Amino acid sequence: MKKRESGERSADSGEREEPAATPVRNVTRALKKFDAEPNALALALRDHLGEAGAKTLVSALRRVLK
């Protein structure tokens, strides 16, 4: 019997196996640790949103904080 590789579709479910740590999970973990490690949240959001998305978020935060 062939062992499935990570991310390979299951013949039974037709769904992909979820990687161990998705970007959303990384953001969630970083958010929970925000008080102790605020830079971790910034990095996780940048990784999840990409550079353009992170810049959009920064602009939106600036508007909200005025």
PDBQT receptor file of N, H, CA, C and O in Angstrom, charges set to zero:
ATOM      1  N   MET A   1       0.845  -1.181   0.000  1.00  0.00    +0.000 N 
ATOM      2  CA  MET A   1       0.000   0.000   0.000  1.00  0.00    +0.000 C 
ATOM      3  C   MET A   1       0.889   1.243   0.000  1.00  0.00    +0.000 C 
ATOM      4  O   MET A   1       1.823   1.337   0.797  1.00  0.00    +0.000 OA
ATOM      5  N   LYS A   2       0.606   2.188  -0.882  1.00  0.00    +0.000 N 
ATOM      6  H   LYS A   2      -0.153   2.111  -1.529  1.00  0.00    +0.000 HD
ATOM      7  CA  LYS A   2       1.407   3.409  -1.016  1.00  0.00    +0.000 C 
ATOM      8  C   LYS A   2       1.047   4.420   0.054  1.00  0.00    +0.000 C 
ATOM      9  O   LYS A   2      -0.128   4.713   0.272  1.00  0.00    +0.000 OA
ATOM     10  N   LYS A   3       2.053   4.947   0.716  1.00  0.00    +0.000 N 
ATOM     11  H   LYS A   3       3.008   4.709   0.538  1.00  0.00    +0.000 HD
ATOM     12  CA  LYS A   3       1.865   5.988   1.716  1.00  0.00    +0.000 C 
ATOM     13  C   LYS A   3       1.633   7.311   1.001  1.00  0.00    +0.000 C 
ATOM     14  O   LYS A   3       2.364   7.650   0.071  1.00  0.00    +0.000 OA
ATOM     15  N   ARG A   4       0.607   8.073   1.435  1.00  0.00    +0.000 N 
ATOM     16  H   ARG A   4       0.013   7.798   2.192  1.00  0.00    +0.000 HD
ATOM     17  CA  ARG A   4       0.317   9.362   0.803  1.00  0.00    +0.000 C 
ATOM     18  C   ARG A   4       1.338  10.397   1.209  1.00  0.00    +0.000 C 
ATOM     19  O   ARG A   4       1.743  10.465   2.370  1.00  0.00    +0.000 OA
ATOM     20  N   GLU A   5       1.752  11.201   0.253  1.00  0.00    +0.000 N 
ATOM     21  H   GLU A   5       1.423  11.146  -0.689  1.00  0.00    +0.000 HD
ATOM     22  CA  GLU A   5       2.634  12.334   0.518  1.00  0.00    +0.000 C 
ATOM     23  C   GLU A   5       1.803  13.473   1.089  1.00  0.00    +0.000 C 
ATOM     24  O   GLU A   5       0.594  13.540   0.866  1.00  0.00    +0.000 OA
ATOM     25  N   SER A   6       2.445  14.357   1.818  1.00  0.00    +0.000 N 
ATOM     26  H   SER A   6       3.427  14.302   2.000  1.00  0.00    +0.000 HD
ATOM     27  CA  SER A   6       1.767  15.518   2.389  1.00  0.00    +0.000 C 
ATOM     28  C   SER A   6       1.134  16.341   1.273  1.00  0.00    +0.000 C 
ATOM     29  O   SER A   6       1.797  16.659   0.286  1.00  0.00    +0.000 OA
ATOM     30  N   GLY A   7      -0.143  16.689   1.421  1.00  0.00    +0.000 N 
ATOM     31  H   GLY A   7      -0.682  16.430   2.222  1.00  0.00    +0.000 HD
ATOM     32  CA  GLY A   7      -0.839  17.509   0.448  1.00  0.00    +0.000 C 
ATOM     33  C   GLY A   7      -1.433  16.714  -0.698  1.00  0.00    +0.000 C 
ATOM     34  O   GLY A   7      -2.128  17.283  -1.540  1.00  0.00    +0.000 OA
ATOM     35  N   GLU A   8      -1.177  15.396  -0.754  1.00  0.00    +0.000 N 
ATOM     36  H   GLU A   8      -0.613  14.934  -0.070  1.00  0.00    +0.000 HD
ATOM     37  CA  GLU A   8      -1.724  14.563  -1.819  1.00  0.00    +0.000 C 
ATOM     38  C   GLU A   8      -3.175  14.263  -1.519  1.00  0.00    +0.000 C 
ATOM     39  O   GLU A   8      -3.549  14.077  -0.361  1.00  0.00    +0.000 OA
ATOM     40  N   ARG A   9      -3.993  14.214  -2.552  1.00  0.00    +0.000 N 
ATOM     41  H   ARG A   9      -3.689  14.365  -3.493  1.00  0.00    +0.000 HD
ATOM     42  CA  ARG A   9      -5.420  13.954  -2.360  1.00  0.00    +0.000 C 
ATOM     43  C   ARG A   9      -5.669  12.543  -1.844  1.00  0.00    +0.000 C 
ATOM     44  O   ARG A   9      -5.020  11.583  -2.258  1.00  0.00    +0.000 OA
ATOM     45  N   SER A  10      -6.617  12.448  -0.937  1.00  0.00    +0.000 N 
ATOM     46  H   SER A  10      -7.144  13.228  -0.600  1.00  0.00    +0.000 HD
ATOM     47  CA  SER A  10      -7.035  11.156  -0.426  1.00  0.00    +0.000 C 
ATOM     48  C   SER A  10      -8.023  10.551  -1.408  1.00  0.00    +0.000 C 
ATOM     49  O   SER A  10      -8.927  11.243  -1.876  1.00  0.00    +0.000 OA
ATOM     50  N   ALA A  11      -7.871   9.288  -1.724  1.00  0.00    +0.000 N 
ATOM     51  H   ALA A  11      -7.137   8.726  -1.343  1.00  0.00    +0.000 HD
ATOM     52  CA  ALA A  11      -8.783   8.625  -2.652  1.00  0.00    +0.000 C 
ATOM     53  C   ALA A  11     -10.178   8.528  -2.048  1.00  0.00    +0.000 C 
ATOM     54  O   ALA A  11     -11.171   8.539  -2.774  1.00  0.00    +0.000 OA
ATOM     55  N   ASP A  12     -10.257   8.434  -0.723  1.00  0.00    +0.000 N 
ATOM     56  H   ASP A  12      -9.450   8.425  -0.133  1.00  0.00    +0.000 HD
ATOM     57  CA  ASP A  12     -11.545   8.283  -0.059  1.00  0.00    +0.000 C 
ATOM     58  C   ASP A  12     -12.323   9.588   0.007  1.00  0.00    +0.000 C 
ATOM     59  O   ASP A  12     -13.515   9.610  -0.302  1.00  0.00    +0.000 OA
ATOM     60  N   SER A  13     -11.680  10.658   0.397  1.00  0.00    +0.000 N 
ATOM     61  H   SER A  13     -10.712  10.639   0.648  1.00  0.00    +0.000 HD
ATOM     62  CA  SER A  13     -12.394  11.905   0.659  1.00  0.00    +0.000 C 
ATOM     63  C   SER A  13     -12.361  12.884  -0.498  1.00  0.00    +0.000 C 
ATOM     64  O   SER A  13     -13.235  13.744  -0.601  1.00  0.00    +0.000 OA
ATOM     65  N   GLY A  14     -11.360  12.770  -1.381  1.00  0.00    +0.000 N 
ATOM     66  H   GLY A  14     -10.650  12.071  -1.298  1.00  0.00    +0.000 HD
ATOM     67  CA  GLY A  14     -11.238  13.731  -2.469  1.00  0.00    +0.000 C 
ATOM     68  C   GLY A  14     -10.740  15.078  -1.993  1.00  0.00    +0.000 C 
ATOM     69  O   GLY A  14     -10.742  16.045  -2.755  1.00  0.00    +0.000 OA
ATOM     70  N   GLU A  15     -10.310  15.155  -0.732  1.00  0.00    +0.000 N 
ATOM     71  H   GLU A  15     -10.308  14.370  -0.113  1.00  0.00    +0.000 HD
ATOM     72  CA  GLU A  15      -9.826  16.423  -0.170  1.00  0.00    +0.000 C 
ATOM     73  C   GLU A  15      -8.334  16.333   0.073  1.00  0.00    +0.000 C 
ATOM     74  O   GLU A  15      -7.781  15.249   0.256  1.00  0.00    +0.000 OA
ATOM     75  N   ARG A  16      -7.687  17.496   0.071  1.00  0.00    +0.000 N 
ATOM     76  H   ARG A  16      -8.136  18.377  -0.077  1.00  0.00    +0.000 HD
ATOM     77  CA  ARG A  16      -6.264  17.537   0.392  1.00  0.00    +0.000 C 
ATOM     78  C   ARG A  16      -6.090  17.516   1.894  1.00  0.00    +0.000 C 
ATOM     79  O   ARG A  16      -6.898  18.064   2.643  1.00  0.00    +0.000 OA
ATOM     80  N   GLU A  17      -5.011  16.869   2.320  1.00  0.00    +0.000 N 
ATOM     81  H   GLU A  17      -4.354  16.423   1.712  1.00  0.00    +0.000 HD
ATOM     82  CA  GLU A  17      -4.662  16.933   3.734  1.00  0.00    +0.000 C 
ATOM     83  C   GLU A  17      -4.144  18.323   4.027  1.00  0.00    +0.000 C 
ATOM     84  O   GLU A  17      -3.420  18.907   3.220  1.00  0.00    +0.000 OA
ATOM     85  N   GLU A  18      -4.506  18.848   5.165  1.00  0.00    +0.000 N 
ATOM     86  H   GLU A  18      -5.094  18.373   5.820  1.00  0.00    +0.000 HD
ATOM     87  CA  GLU A  18      -4.078  20.189   5.539  1.00  0.00    +0.000 C 
ATOM     88  C   GLU A  18      -2.645  20.156   6.053  1.00  0.00    +0.000 C 
ATOM     89  O   GLU A  18      -2.297  19.278   6.842  1.00  0.00    +0.000 OA
ATOM     90  N   PRO A  19      -1.792  21.112   5.613  1.00  0.00    +0.000 N 
ATOM     91  CA  PRO A  19      -0.426  21.154   6.134  1.00  0.00    +0.000 C 
ATOM     92  C   PRO A  19      -0.421  21.368   7.643  1.00  0.00    +0.000 C 
ATOM     93  O   PRO A  19      -1.414  21.819   8.213  1.00  0.00    +0.000 OA
ATOM     94  N   ALA A  20       0.674  21.052   8.275  1.00  0.00    +0.000 N 
ATOM     95  H   ALA A  20       1.481  20.686   7.812  1.00  0.00    +0.000 HD
ATOM     96  CA  ALA A  20       0.778  21.142   9.733  1.00  0.00    +0.000 C 
ATOM     97  C   ALA A  20       0.490  22.552  10.243  1.00  0.00    +0.000 C 
ATOM     98  O   ALA A  20      -0.204  22.710  11.247  1.00  0.00    +0.000 OA
ATOM     99  N   ALA A  21       1.005  23.568   9.575  1.00  0.00    +0.000 N 
ATOM    100  H   ALA A  21       1.569  23.440   8.759  1.00  0.00    +0.000 HD
ATOM    101  CA  ALA A  21       0.788  24.944  10.043  1.00  0.00    +0.000 C 
ATOM    102  C   ALA A  21       0.398  25.812   8.848  1.00  0.00    +0.000 C 
ATOM    103  O   ALA A  21       1.244  26.179   8.033  1.00  0.00    +0.000 OA
ATOM    104  N   THR A  22      -0.876  26.132   8.756  1.00  0.00    +0.000 N 
ATOM    105  H   THR A  22      -1.564  25.834   9.418  1.00  0.00    +0.000 HD
ATOM    106  CA  THR A  22      -1.341  26.988   7.676  1.00  0.00    +0.000 C 
ATOM    107  C   THR A  22      -1.067  28.439   8.038  1.00  0.00    +0.000 C 
ATOM    108  O   THR A  22      -0.875  28.747   9.214  1.00  0.00    +0.000 OA
ATOM    109  N   PRO A  23      -1.044  29.338   7.057  1.00  0.00    +0.000 N 
ATOM    110  CA  PRO A  23      -0.849  30.761   7.377  1.00  0.00    +0.000 C 
ATOM    111  C   PRO A  23      -1.884  31.291   8.363  1.00  0.00    +0.000 C 
ATOM    112  O   PRO A  23      -1.557  32.118   9.214  1.00  0.00    +0.000 OA
ATOM    113  N   VAL A  24      -3.115  30.831   8.260  1.00  0.00    +0.000 N 
ATOM    114  H   VAL A  24      -3.381  30.159   7.568  1.00  0.00    +0.000 HD
ATOM    115  CA  VAL A  24      -4.153  31.298   9.188  1.00  0.00    +0.000 C 
ATOM    116  C   VAL A  24      -3.836  30.845  10.611  1.00  0.00    +0.000 C 
ATOM    117  O   VAL A  24      -4.020  31.600  11.565  1.00  0.00    +0.000 OA
ATOM    118  N   ARG A  25      -3.365  29.627  10.743  1.00  0.00    +0.000 N 
ATOM    119  H   ARG A  25      -3.215  29.014   9.968  1.00  0.00    +0.000 HD
ATOM    120  CA  ARG A  25      -2.979  29.143  12.084  1.00  0.00    +0.000 C 
ATOM    121  C   ARG A  25      -1.816  29.954  12.631  1.00  0.00    +0.000 C 
ATOM    122  O   ARG A  25      -1.777  30.266  13.821  1.00  0.00    +0.000 OA
ATOM    123  N   ASN A  26      -0.865  30.296  11.763  1.00  0.00    +0.000 N 
ATOM    124  H   ASN A  26      -0.897  30.042  10.796  1.00  0.00    +0.000 HD
ATOM    125  CA  ASN A  26       0.269  31.107  12.198  1.00  0.00    +0.000 C 
ATOM    126  C   ASN A  26      -0.199  32.470  12.693  1.00  0.00    +0.000 C 
ATOM    127  O   ASN A  26       0.296  32.962  13.707  1.00  0.00    +0.000 OA
ATOM    128  N   VAL A  27      -1.148  33.084  11.990  1.00  0.00    +0.000 N 
ATOM    129  H   VAL A  27      -1.550  32.684  11.167  1.00  0.00    +0.000 HD
ATOM    130  CA  VAL A  27      -1.690  34.377  12.408  1.00  0.00    +0.000 C 
ATOM    131  C   VAL A  27      -2.415  34.229  13.737  1.00  0.00    +0.000 C 
ATOM    132  O   VAL A  27      -2.262  35.065  14.628  1.00  0.00    +0.000 OA
ATOM    133  N   THR A  28      -3.198  33.177  13.871  1.00  0.00    +0.000 N 
ATOM    134  H   THR A  28      -3.322  32.499  13.147  1.00  0.00    +0.000 HD
ATOM    135  CA  THR A  28      -3.939  32.951  15.116  1.00  0.00    +0.000 C 
ATOM    136  C   THR A  28      -2.996  32.778  16.299  1.00  0.00    +0.000 C 
ATOM    137  O   THR A  28      -3.212  33.360  17.362  1.00  0.00    +0.000 OA
ATOM    138  N   ARG A  29      -1.956  31.982  16.116  1.00  0.00    +0.000 N 
ATOM    139  H   ARG A  29      -1.780  31.509  15.253  1.00  0.00    +0.000 HD
ATOM    140  CA  ARG A  29      -0.975  31.791  17.197  1.00  0.00    +0.000 C 
ATOM    141  C   ARG A  29      -0.295  33.109  17.561  1.00  0.00    +0.000 C 
ATOM    142  O   ARG A  29      -0.134  33.435  18.737  1.00  0.00    +0.000 OA
ATOM    143  N   ALA A  30       0.096  33.853  16.540  1.00  0.00    +0.000 N 
ATOM    144  H   ALA A  30      -0.036  33.588  15.585  1.00  0.00    +0.000 HD
ATOM    145  CA  ALA A  30       0.782  35.124  16.777  1.00  0.00    +0.000 C 
ATOM    146  C   ALA A  30      -0.148  36.120  17.468  1.00  0.00    +0.000 C 
ATOM    147  O   ALA A  30       0.296  36.902  18.308  1.00  0.00    +0.000 OA
ATOM    148  N   LEU A  31      -1.415  36.094  17.122  1.00  0.00    +0.000 N 
ATOM    149  H   LEU A  31      -1.776  35.459  16.439  1.00  0.00    +0.000 HD
ATOM    150  CA  LEU A  31      -2.382  36.993  17.763  1.00  0.00    +0.000 C 
ATOM    151  C   LEU A  31      -2.519  36.673  19.251  1.00  0.00    +0.000 C 
ATOM    152  O   LEU A  31      -2.614  37.576  20.082  1.00  0.00    +0.000 OA
ATOM    153  N   LYS A  32      -2.527  35.392  19.576  1.00  0.00    +0.000 N 
ATOM    154  H   LYS A  32      -2.449  34.658  18.901  1.00  0.00    +0.000 HD
ATOM    155  CA  LYS A  32      -2.629  34.984  20.983  1.00  0.00    +0.000 C 
ATOM    156  C   LYS A  32      -1.409  35.415  21.791  1.00  0.00    +0.000 C 
ATOM    157  O   LYS A  32      -1.509  35.637  22.997  1.00  0.00    +0.000 OA
ATOM    158  N   LYS A  33      -0.237  35.537  21.118  1.00  0.00    +0.000 N 
ATOM    159  H   LYS A  33      -0.156  35.357  20.138  1.00  0.00    +0.000 HD
ATOM    160  CA  LYS A  33       0.996  35.920  21.799  1.00  0.00    +0.000 C 
ATOM    161  C   LYS A  33       1.341  37.396  21.581  1.00  0.00    +0.000 C 
ATOM    162  O   LYS A  33       2.467  37.814  21.850  1.00  0.00    +0.000 OA
ATOM    163  N   PHE A  34       0.386  38.181  21.097  1.00  0.00    +0.000 N 
ATOM    164  H   PHE A  34      -0.529  37.841  20.878  1.00  0.00    +0.000 HD
ATOM    165  CA  PHE A  34       0.658  39.558  20.690  1.00  0.00    +0.000 C 
ATOM    166  C   PHE A  34       1.306  40.399  21.788  1.00  0.00    +0.000 C 
ATOM    167  O   PHE A  34       2.253  41.135  21.511  1.00  0.00    +0.000 OA
ATOM    168  N   ASP A  35       0.825  40.311  23.008  1.00  0.00    +0.000 N 
ATOM    169  H   ASP A  35       0.055  39.713  23.233  1.00  0.00    +0.000 HD
ATOM    170  CA  ASP A  35       1.370  41.141  24.091  1.00  0.00    +0.000 C 
ATOM    171  C   ASP A  35       2.864  40.893  24.301  1.00  0.00    +0.000 C 
ATOM    172  O   ASP A  35       3.619  41.829  24.562  1.00  0.00    +0.000 OA
ATOM    173  N   ALA A  36       3.283  39.648  24.189  1.00  0.00    +0.000 N 
ATOM    174  H   ALA A  36       2.669  38.888  23.978  1.00  0.00    +0.000 HD
ATOM    175  CA  ALA A  36       4.691  39.303  24.411  1.00  0.00    +0.000 C 
ATOM    176  C   ALA A  36       5.535  39.434  23.141  1.00  0.00    +0.000 C 
ATOM    177  O   ALA A  36       6.722  39.752  23.217  1.00  0.00    +0.000 OA
ATOM    178  N   GLU A  37       4.923  39.187  21.964  1.00  0.00    +0.000 N 
ATOM    179  H   GLU A  37       3.959  38.928  21.902  1.00  0.00    +0.000 HD
ATOM    180  CA  GLU A  37       5.671  39.177  20.710  1.00  0.00    +0.000 C 
ATOM    181  C   GLU A  37       4.900  39.880  19.582  1.00  0.00    +0.000 C 
ATOM    182  O   GLU A  37       4.417  39.211  18.668  1.00  0.00    +0.000 OA
ATOM    183  N   PRO A  38       4.778  41.202  19.627  1.00  0.00    +0.000 N 
ATOM    184  CA  PRO A  38       4.012  41.900  18.586  1.00  0.00    +0.000 C 
ATOM    185  C   PRO A  38       4.608  41.749  17.183  1.00  0.00    +0.000 C 
ATOM    186  O   PRO A  38       3.869  41.759  16.198  1.00  0.00    +0.000 OA
ATOM    187  N   ASN A  39       5.922  41.612  17.084  1.00  0.00    +0.000 N 
ATOM    188  H   ASN A  39       6.522  41.604  17.884  1.00  0.00    +0.000 HD
ATOM    189  CA  ASN A  39       6.540  41.440  15.761  1.00  0.00    +0.000 C 
ATOM    190  C   ASN A  39       6.128  40.132  15.102  1.00  0.00    +0.000 C 
ATOM    191  O   ASN A  39       6.069  40.054  13.875  1.00  0.00    +0.000 OA
ATOM    192  N   ALA A  40       5.845  39.111  15.891  1.00  0.00    +0.000 N 
ATOM    193  H   ALA A  40       5.893  39.175  16.888  1.00  0.00    +0.000 HD
ATOM    194  CA  ALA A  40       5.423  37.821  15.333  1.00  0.00    +0.000 C 
ATOM    195  C   ALA A  40       4.104  37.975  14.582  1.00  0.00    +0.000 C 
ATOM    196  O   ALA A  40       3.912  37.351  13.539  1.00  0.00    +0.000 OA
ATOM    197  N   LEU A  41       3.199  38.791  15.097  1.00  0.00    +0.000 N 
ATOM    198  H   LEU A  41       3.354  39.298  15.945  1.00  0.00    +0.000 HD
ATOM    199  CA  LEU A  41       1.927  39.029  14.414  1.00  0.00    +0.000 C 
ATOM    200  C   LEU A  41       2.158  39.774  13.107  1.00  0.00    +0.000 C 
ATOM    201  O   LEU A  41       1.558  39.441  12.085  1.00  0.00    +0.000 OA
ATOM    202  N   ALA A  42       3.019  40.774  13.139  1.00  0.00    +0.000 N 
ATOM    203  H   ALA A  42       3.506  41.045  13.969  1.00  0.00    +0.000 HD
ATOM    204  CA  ALA A  42       3.324  41.524  11.921  1.00  0.00    +0.000 C 
ATOM    205  C   ALA A  42       3.893  40.600  10.845  1.00  0.00    +0.000 C 
ATOM    206  O   ALA A  42       3.499  40.691   9.683  1.00  0.00    +0.000 OA
ATOM    207  N   LEU A  43       4.798  39.729  11.213  1.00  0.00    +0.000 N 
ATOM    208  H   LEU A  43       5.119  39.655  12.158  1.00  0.00    +0.000 HD
ATOM    209  CA  LEU A  43       5.392  38.800  10.246  1.00  0.00    +0.000 C 
ATOM    210  C   LEU A  43       4.375  37.784   9.729  1.00  0.00    +0.000 C 
ATOM    211  O   LEU A  43       4.343  37.483   8.536  1.00  0.00    +0.000 OA
ATOM    212  N   ALA A  44       3.552  37.261  10.621  1.00  0.00    +0.000 N 
ATOM    213  H   ALA A  44       3.578  37.505  11.591  1.00  0.00    +0.000 HD
ATOM    214  CA  ALA A  44       2.544  36.280  10.213  1.00  0.00    +0.000 C 
ATOM    215  C   ALA A  44       1.529  36.907   9.259  1.00  0.00    +0.000 C 
ATOM    216  O   ALA A  44       1.119  36.282   8.281  1.00  0.00    +0.000 OA
ATOM    217  N   LEU A  45       1.128  38.143   9.549  1.00  0.00    +0.000 N 
ATOM    218  H   LEU A  45       1.462  38.650  10.344  1.00  0.00    +0.000 HD
ATOM    219  CA  LEU A  45       0.187  38.828   8.658  1.00  0.00    +0.000 C 
ATOM    220  C   LEU A  45       0.829  39.113   7.306  1.00  0.00    +0.000 C 
ATOM    221  O   LEU A  45       0.188  38.948   6.268  1.00  0.00    +0.000 OA
ATOM    222  N   ARG A  46       2.069  39.534   7.312  1.00  0.00    +0.000 N 
ATOM    223  H   ARG A  46       2.589  39.668   8.155  1.00  0.00    +0.000 HD
ATOM    224  CA  ARG A  46       2.765  39.788   6.046  1.00  0.00    +0.000 C 
ATOM    225  C   ARG A  46       2.880  38.504   5.226  1.00  0.00    +0.000 C 
ATOM    226  O   ARG A  46       2.673  38.513   4.013  1.00  0.00    +0.000 OA
ATOM    227  N   ASP A  47       3.210  37.409   5.893  1.00  0.00    +0.000 N 
ATOM    228  H   ASP A  47       3.378  37.401   6.878  1.00  0.00    +0.000 HD
ATOM    229  CA  ASP A  47       3.314  36.127   5.200  1.00  0.00    +0.000 C 
ATOM    230  C   ASP A  47       1.973  35.699   4.621  1.00  0.00    +0.000 C 
ATOM    231  O   ASP A  47       1.913  35.159   3.516  1.00  0.00    +0.000 OA
ATOM    232  N   HIS A  48       0.907  35.937   5.361  1.00  0.00    +0.000 N 
ATOM    233  H   HIS A  48       0.956  36.376   6.259  1.00  0.00    +0.000 HD
ATOM    234  CA  HIS A  48      -0.433  35.525   4.917  1.00  0.00    +0.000 C 
ATOM    235  C   HIS A  48      -0.983  36.442   3.825  1.00  0.00    +0.000 C 
ATOM    236  O   HIS A  48      -1.568  35.968   2.850  1.00  0.00    +0.000 OA
ATOM    237  N   LEU A  49      -0.798  37.740   3.987  1.00  0.00    +0.000 N 
ATOM    238  H   LEU A  49      -0.324  38.124   4.779  1.00  0.00    +0.000 HD
ATOM    239  CA  LEU A  49      -1.383  38.713   3.068  1.00  0.00    +0.000 C 
ATOM    240  C   LEU A  49      -0.504  39.024   1.865  1.00  0.00    +0.000 C 
ATOM    241  O   LEU A  49      -0.993  39.497   0.839  1.00  0.00    +0.000 OA
ATOM    242  N   GLY A  50       0.769  38.763   1.989  1.00  0.00    +0.000 N 
ATOM    243  H   GLY A  50       1.166  38.378   2.822  1.00  0.00    +0.000 HD
ATOM    244  CA  GLY A  50       1.708  39.179   0.957  1.00  0.00    +0.000 C 
ATOM    245  C   GLY A  50       2.071  40.641   1.173  1.00  0.00    +0.000 C 
ATOM    246  O   GLY A  50       1.455  41.333   1.985  1.00  0.00    +0.000 OA
ATOM    247  N   GLU A  51       3.074  41.100   0.440  1.00  0.00    +0.000 N 
ATOM    248  H   GLU A  51       3.574  40.538  -0.219  1.00  0.00    +0.000 HD
ATOM    249  CA  GLU A  51       3.554  42.470   0.642  1.00  0.00    +0.000 C 
ATOM    250  C   GLU A  51       2.481  43.509   0.322  1.00  0.00    +0.000 C 
ATOM    251  O   GLU A  51       2.286  44.455   1.085  1.00  0.00    +0.000 OA
ATOM    252  N   ALA A  52       1.791  43.338  -0.792  1.00  0.00    +0.000 N 
ATOM    253  H   ALA A  52       1.949  42.569  -1.412  1.00  0.00    +0.000 HD
ATOM    254  CA  ALA A  52       0.754  44.302  -1.191  1.00  0.00    +0.000 C 
ATOM    255  C   ALA A  52      -0.387  44.334  -0.173  1.00  0.00    +0.000 C 
ATOM    256  O   ALA A  52      -0.874  45.405   0.190  1.00  0.00    +0.000 OA
ATOM    257  N   GLY A  53      -0.808  43.155   0.281  1.00  0.00    +0.000 N 
ATOM    258  H   GLY A  53      -0.412  42.286  -0.014  1.00  0.00    +0.000 HD
ATOM    259  CA  GLY A  53      -1.881  43.090   1.269  1.00  0.00    +0.000 C 
ATOM    260  C   GLY A  53      -1.470  43.708   2.594  1.00  0.00    +0.000 C 
ATOM    261  O   GLY A  53      -2.275  44.375   3.244  1.00  0.00    +0.000 OA
ATOM    262  N   ALA A  54      -0.236  43.495   2.994  1.00  0.00    +0.000 N 
ATOM    263  H   ALA A  54       0.418  42.953   2.465  1.00  0.00    +0.000 HD
ATOM    264  CA  ALA A  54       0.266  44.070   4.238  1.00  0.00    +0.000 C 
ATOM    265  C   ALA A  54       0.296  45.599   4.147  1.00  0.00    +0.000 C 
ATOM    266  O   ALA A  54      -0.039  46.289   5.110  1.00  0.00    +0.000 OA
ATOM    267  N   LYS A  55       0.696  46.119   2.992  1.00  0.00    +0.000 N 
ATOM    268  H   LYS A  55       0.968  45.559   2.210  1.00  0.00    +0.000 HD
ATOM    269  CA  LYS A  55       0.705  47.577   2.815  1.00  0.00    +0.000 C 
ATOM    270  C   LYS A  55      -0.710  48.140   2.852  1.00  0.00    +0.000 C 
ATOM    271  O   LYS A  55      -0.934  49.220   3.398  1.00  0.00    +0.000 OA
ATOM    272  N   THR A  56      -1.659  47.422   2.279  1.00  0.00    +0.000 N 
ATOM    273  H   THR A  56      -1.477  46.544   1.836  1.00  0.00    +0.000 HD
ATOM    274  CA  THR A  56      -3.067  47.841   2.338  1.00  0.00    +0.000 C 
ATOM    275  C   THR A  56      -3.549  47.860   3.778  1.00  0.00    +0.000 C 
ATOM    276  O   THR A  56      -4.247  48.786   4.191  1.00  0.00    +0.000 OA
ATOM    277  N   LEU A  57      -3.178  46.837   4.545  1.00  0.00    +0.000 N 
ATOM    278  H   LEU A  57      -2.611  46.085   4.210  1.00  0.00    +0.000 HD
ATOM    279  CA  LEU A  57      -3.559  46.778   5.958  1.00  0.00    +0.000 C 
ATOM    280  C   LEU A  57      -2.965  47.941   6.733  1.00  0.00    +0.000 C 
ATOM    281  O   LEU A  57      -3.653  48.551   7.552  1.00  0.00    +0.000 OA
ATOM    282  N   VAL A  58      -1.706  48.258   6.493  1.00  0.00    +0.000 N 
ATOM    283  H   VAL A  58      -1.146  47.763   5.829  1.00  0.00    +0.000 HD
ATOM    284  CA  VAL A  58      -1.048  49.381   7.183  1.00  0.00    +0.000 C 
ATOM    285  C   VAL A  58      -1.790  50.684   6.869  1.00  0.00    +0.000 C 
ATOM    286  O   VAL A  58      -2.019  51.494   7.766  1.00  0.00    +0.000 OA
ATOM    287  N   SER A  59      -2.159  50.889   5.623  1.00  0.00    +0.000 N 
ATOM    288  H   SER A  59      -1.973  50.230   4.893  1.00  0.00    +0.000 HD
ATOM    289  CA  SER A  59      -2.894  52.100   5.240  1.00  0.00    +0.000 C 
ATOM    290  C   SER A  59      -4.242  52.171   5.948  1.00  0.00    +0.000 C 
ATOM    291  O   SER A  59      -4.647  53.227   6.433  1.00  0.00    +0.000 OA
ATOM    292  N   ALA A  60      -4.925  51.040   6.000  1.00  0.00    +0.000 N 
ATOM    293  H   ALA A  60      -4.595  50.182   5.605  1.00  0.00    +0.000 HD
ATOM    294  CA  ALA A  60      -6.222  51.002   6.678  1.00  0.00    +0.000 C 
ATOM    295  C   ALA A  60      -6.070  51.276   8.166  1.00  0.00    +0.000 C 
ATOM    296  O   ALA A  60      -6.886  51.992   8.745  1.00  0.00    +0.000 OA
ATOM    297  N   LEU A  61      -5.050  50.727   8.787  1.00  0.00    +0.000 N 
ATOM    298  H   LEU A  61      -4.386  50.145   8.316  1.00  0.00    +0.000 HD
ATOM    299  CA  LEU A  61      -4.812  50.978  10.213  1.00  0.00    +0.000 C 
ATOM    300  C   LEU A  61      -4.486  52.439  10.477  1.00  0.00    +0.000 C 
ATOM    301  O   LEU A  61      -4.927  53.005  11.477  1.00  0.00    +0.000 OA
ATOM    302  N   ARG A  62      -3.723  53.048   9.594  1.00  0.00    +0.000 N 
ATOM    303  H   ARG A  62      -3.364  52.588   8.781  1.00  0.00    +0.000 HD
ATOM    304  CA  ARG A  62      -3.415  54.473   9.754  1.00  0.00    +0.000 C 
ATOM    305  C   ARG A  62      -4.682  55.316   9.729  1.00  0.00    +0.000 C 
ATOM    306  O   ARG A  62      -4.834  56.245  10.522  1.00  0.00    +0.000 OA
ATOM    307  N   ARG A  63      -5.601  54.984   8.804  1.00  0.00    +0.000 N 
ATOM    308  H   ARG A  63      -5.477  54.230   8.160  1.00  0.00    +0.000 HD
ATOM    309  CA  ARG A  63      -6.861  55.726   8.732  1.00  0.00    +0.000 C 
ATOM    310  C   ARG A  63      -7.689  55.537  10.000  1.00  0.00    +0.000 C 
ATOM    311  O   ARG A  63      -8.272  56.493  10.511  1.00  0.00    +0.000 OA
ATOM    312  N   VAL A  64      -7.739  54.316  10.503  1.00  0.00    +0.000 N 
ATOM    313  H   VAL A  64      -7.265  53.539  10.088  1.00  0.00    +0.000 HD
ATOM    314  CA  VAL A  64      -8.517  54.025  11.700  1.00  0.00    +0.000 C 
ATOM    315  C   VAL A  64      -7.943  54.705  12.933  1.00  0.00    +0.000 C 
ATOM    316  O   VAL A  64      -8.692  55.101  13.826  1.00  0.00    +0.000 OA
ATOM    317  N   LEU A  65      -6.637  54.844  12.992  1.00  0.00    +0.000 N 
ATOM    318  H   LEU A  65      -6.028  54.522  12.267  1.00  0.00    +0.000 HD
ATOM    319  CA  LEU A  65      -5.976  55.402  14.171  1.00  0.00    +0.000 C 
ATOM    320  C   LEU A  65      -5.895  56.911  14.190  1.00  0.00    +0.000 C 
ATOM    321  O   LEU A  65      -5.414  57.483  15.169  1.00  0.00    +0.000 OA
ATOM    322  N   LYS A  66      -6.349  57.576  13.140  1.00  0.00    +0.000 N 
ATOM    323  H   LYS A  66      -6.740  57.112  12.345  1.00  0.00    +0.000 HD
ATOM    324  CA  LYS A  66      -6.315  59.050  13.112  1.00  0.00    +0.000 C 
ATOM    325  C   LYS A  66      -7.326  59.638  14.048  1.00  0.00    +0.000 C 
ATOM    326  O   LYS A  66      -7.434  60.860  14.152  1.00  0.00    +0.000 OA
TER     327      LYS A  66
